[in-house]
């Protein structure tokens, strides 16, 4: 399974990192069914300069990272 920290590499920019370019995590397009009230909440609580999908992604990432920290602590 790829790391959640894997970076995007475009064949247009060549292989590997280049100075001064900003890299973002790799995105995967998928269909996800969420409860209508959950989507409505994210849409109504998201700033106009940020998409609700970005906010949902951030919430999921924070959850995953929290679970990873808990798992590491329990193994120690």
Helices and strands as residue ranges (DSSP letters): H 36-44, H 52-75
